[in-house]
């Protein structure tokens, strides 16, 4: 017999840890808690030294004299910068302005603001994959230990749950949700509702191998874990085990899902919260874990491919 209470307890412990980690990451990225910027006295000392010493880059070359205080543009080492370079190239030229991990953590130490983008991106990808994989493994172990049936998670032999129909529904929903997200984000951007896409920019690779890892390993892990937690466990298992309305749990799941993406700014929270509710509704209607995982993965993959791979901004205002 399934021990619903124990599994539900583990679920909400994992959910709380995930929200705390998200909060710590958001604090670090906005420089509210930990900051890569030195203390005020040290900054003043460095500025005094800079006033007496001609600025140079890492290789001893001169920096662009037109750079503004606080954000120095590195002079290109060979040739002039490409005037047709897209926003992705421009962001890489500036370097990574923030360290999104709490001070003292291994990832915080390995991510330097002007370090090698490949190394920094690799550290981020490994961190995300390991943390999400660890939380997901904990939930899977709890499900096995408490004997919660797979059907409660939207996994059963029905074609609409695990067959080709479920896959087709997931693909169609994912593509539609991606388009809707872009339209909503553009509208919010024009209305002055801020969205923060910095973490996505930091995670975007600059090499073919990096893209293979991102699209073939990291994003599938993220989609599978988040859908297992927010939809399969919070909506499916809790509503099944305690005879609670799945729509009520969908509201709880949506609120937690939006809070967990708070680092994306107010606009990102609105768009992500709406996405979360649509995915919860899809899970309730189809009873399919596969469908929501595929839809979630496609939304993320298309956002990375279009914005970071193709440098397309869908008409958003320049920031």
BELTA-V961148 format. One record per residue. RES is the residue in one letter. PHI is phi in whole degrees, 0 to 359 (none if undefined). D_LAST is the distance of its C-alpha to the last C-alpha in Angstrom with 1 decimal. Layout:
RES:PHI:D_LAST
RES:PHI:D_LAST
This chain:
X:none:55.3
X:290:51.6
X:263:50.6
X:295:47.7
X:295:47.4
X:295:46.9
X:297:44.3
X:297:42.4
X:299:42.5
X:296:41.1
X:302:38.4
X:284:37.2
X:293:37.5
X:298:35.2
X:298:32.8
X:294:32.9
X:297:32.4
X:295:29.4
X:292:27.7
X:294:28.6
X:296:27.1
X:297:23.9
X:295:23.9
X:296:24.7
X:295:21.9
X:296:19.4
X:297:21.0
X:294:20.8
X:291:17.1
X:264:16.2
X:62:18.9
X:275:21.1
X:251:24.1
X:261:24.1
X:222:21.8
X:279:22.0
X:280:21.7
X:293:25.3
X:303:27.0
X:304:26.8
X:299:30.2
X:291:29.4
X:299:26.1
X:297:28.1
X:296:30.7
X:296:28.4
X:294:26.9
X:297:30.5
X:294:31.4
X:296:28.5
X:294:29.7
X:263:33.0
X:239:32.0
X:303:30.1
X:292:27.0
X:225:27.4
X:269:25.8
X:297:27.5
X:263:30.0
X:88:30.9
X:278:29.0
X:289:27.3
X:272:23.7
X:299:21.6
X:292:22.9
X:273:19.8
X:295:17.6
X:274:16.5
X:295:18.1
X:97:16.6
X:212:14.7
X:276:17.3
X:272:16.8
X:288:19.9
X:290:22.1
X:298:22.8
X:283:26.3
X:222:27.4
X:75:26.4
X:271:23.2
X:295:19.8
X:288:19.4
X:292:17.8
X:261:17.4
X:296:15.8
X:278:13.2
X:298:10.0
X:298:12.6
X:296:14.5
X:295:11.8
X:294:11.2
X:296:15.0
X:296:15.4
X:284:13.7
X:91:15.8
X:275:15.6
X:281:14.4
X:226:16.3
X:255:19.6
X:276:19.7
X:246:23.5
X:301:25.8
X:303:27.5
X:95:30.9
X:282:30.1
X:303:30.8
X:291:27.3
X:296:26.0
X:289:28.4
X:270:27.7
X:259:23.9
X:261:23.1
X:299:19.7
X:241:20.4
X:282:23.1
X:296:23.9
X:303:21.2
X:297:24.2
X:292:26.0
X:297:23.1
X:297:22.3
X:299:26.0
X:297:26.5
X:295:23.8
X:298:25.4
X:296:28.8
X:299:27.9
X:296:26.4
X:298:29.4
X:291:32.0
X:294:30.8
X:294:30.5
X:296:33.7
X:294:35.5
X:298:34.7
X:296:35.6
X:297:38.9
X:297:39.7
X:293:39.4
X:297:41.4
X:297:44.1
X:295:44.2
X:296:44.6
X:293:47.4
X:294:49.2
X:271:49.2
X:62:50.2
X:289:47.7
X:293:48.3
X:299:45.8
X:297:46.0
X:293:44.4
X:264:41.2
X:81:41.3
X:234:43.3
X:211:46.6
X:290:48.4
X:299:47.5
X:303:45.8
X:285:43.0
X:262:42.4
X:231:42.6
X:264:43.7
X:300:42.1
X:301:41.4
X:295:39.2
X:296:37.3
X:296:36.9
X:297:35.7
X:297:33.1
X:295:31.8
X:298:31.7
X:293:30.0
X:298:27.4
X:295:26.4
X:295:26.4
X:294:24.4
X:299:21.7
X:299:21.5
X:295:21.6
X:299:18.8
X:294:16.4
X:296:17.6
X:295:17.3
X:296:13.8
X:295:12.6
X:295:14.8
X:295:13.5
X:297:9.9
X:292:11.3
X:277:13.5
X:87:11.0
X:272:12.1
X:287:9.8
X:236:10.2
X:248:10.3
X:251:10.9
X:295:11.7
X:296:15.4
X:298:15.4
X:296:13.8
X:291:16.5
X:281:19.2
X:290:18.6
X:284:21.5
X:243:21.9
X:224:25.5
X:298:27.7
X:299:29.5
X:297:26.4
X:294:25.5
X:298:29.1
X:295:29.0
X:298:25.7
X:284:26.8
X:264:30.5
X:228:30.8
X:293:27.8
X:295:26.3
X:298:29.9
X:295:30.7
X:299:27.7
X:297:28.6
X:295:32.3
X:294:32.0
X:295:29.6
X:289:31.7
X:294:34.9
X:284:33.8
X:283:32.0
X:254:33.9
X:295:37.2
X:277:38.1
X:293:36.7
X:273:37.4
X:290:40.2
X:292:42.3
X:294:42.1
X:293:42.9
X:288:45.7
X:287:47.2
X:240:47.3
X:54:47.6
X:266:44.4
X:300:42.6
X:297:39.9
X:289:37.7
X:295:37.9
X:290:36.9
X:296:34.0
X:294:32.6
X:298:33.1
X:299:31.5
X:296:28.5
X:298:27.9
X:293:28.3
X:297:26.1
X:294:23.2
X:298:23.8
X:293:23.9
X:247:20.3
X:297:19.1
X:294:16.8
X:276:14.5
X:84:13.7
X:304:15.3
X:297:14.0
X:295:15.1
X:295:18.4
X:298:19.1
X:294:18.6
X:292:20.4
X:298:23.2
X:297:23.9
X:302:24.1
X:300:26.4
X:291:28.7
X:297:29.0
X:294:29.9
X:296:32.4
X:295:33.9
X:298:34.2
X:296:36.0
X:294:38.4
X:289:39.2
X:268:39.8
X:64:40.9
X:239:39.1
X:290:37.3
X:300:36.8
X:298:35.1
X:287:32.4
X:295:31.8
X:297:31.5
X:298:29.1
X:298:26.9
X:300:27.0
X:295:26.0
X:301:22.9
X:295:21.7
X:296:22.9
X:293:21.4
X:298:17.9
X:296:18.3
X:296:20.1
X:284:17.7
X:281:14.3
X:264:15.5
X:279:18.7
X:258:17.9
X:59:14.2
X:263:14.0
X:247:11.1
X:54:13.4
X:75:11.9
X:286:8.7
X:291:6.3
X:290:3.8
X:248:0.0
